[in-house]
Amino acid sequence: MMMKTGTYAFLLFLFFYINGAVAQQKIVDNSKGLKDYYKNYFPIGVAVNVQALTQYKSLILSQFNSITPENAMKMAPIHPQENRYSWRDADSIVSFAQSHGLRVRGHNLCWHEQTPYWLFKDSTGGRVTKEVLLKRLHDHIQTVVSRYKGKIYAWDVVNEAIDDDSTRFLRNSLWYQICGDEFIIKAFEWAHEADPKAILFYNDYNTERPEKRERVYKLLKMLVDRHVPINAVGIQAHWSVYEPTVSDLKKTIEQFSSLGLKVQVTELDVSIYPWEKERRAKRPGESDTLTPELEQKQLEKYTEVFKIFRQYKKVITGVTFWNVCDQFTWLDQYPVPGRKNYPLLFDVNQQPKKAYWGVVNF
Ligand code: GLA
């Protein structure tokens, strides 16, 4: 039977359409993500909030095999009142991870920032005693770690306890003023008690800078010497296209792991601006574009640091990025509110940047 030209054309169209769709599907199916390129090295993680789980769902699932709650498990959000925990966001992130087979890093149990208003106060509004503060820390750790026992494989137990002033050792935080160094030791002991299988981390930034590295090392050594149950150290890696140097990074990994501790890169991003600590306003005329030169520098820095991570794969047990793509990064608000930054491997449209290809082509 003769087929009408129109029908024939339609069938031809259908054939190519279906084939095209299948071909496209194949490309998507075959595309490897960061986690696949690094499957013989270490898990690749990303920090998320609850919105990211829907907004960037397919990017997260195709690229990463570990997640860290960006804020949801910090003490203020998860424990807003002494007798009330707020589990909703933390639970959603953990159950997302469970249903998609991702690991979860818990972040964090004890930090001087993002603390709830009640924590350091007694009932008359005065400063709480050491006994009471340690009891609160114990109850917090016991409750949070137990809830996620077996679901969270690693915890940042103490975050950023070293002072910013290079001539001082421990940060003069309220934790320290009230408890001395005991809060650090106890935090690890109680986390271990609550989940003996969890891998316990000390986590800090600028750890590659020699002056800071020495002080972090001193703290880690003190903990190891006292048989405190610490297993690993988190190098936050809030870096820039200008730092760290190869030798500083290698020295840090070598020095920390010489104590028998594993190392993870826990909060990686590569800012296009030099590091600044203090918040400030954007200067008139201050540019905030990703120029081709900066993009090239960023490609080089990412390529260089991942080469080092691969060289140290025996001690590096994970690399986590701090946010998913350049559409949303905490560095848009810090240290210069409203100055756009582009620190990640995916651009504002969730597409891989040049730096991505530097990381995966080895
Ligand atoms: C520190 C903390 C993180 C996060 C970043 C900024 O590195 O460890 O939880 O707050 O600052 O986003």
Residues whose N, C-alpha, C, O or C-beta is under 5 A from the ligand:
A	BS01	GLA	E70 Q236 W330
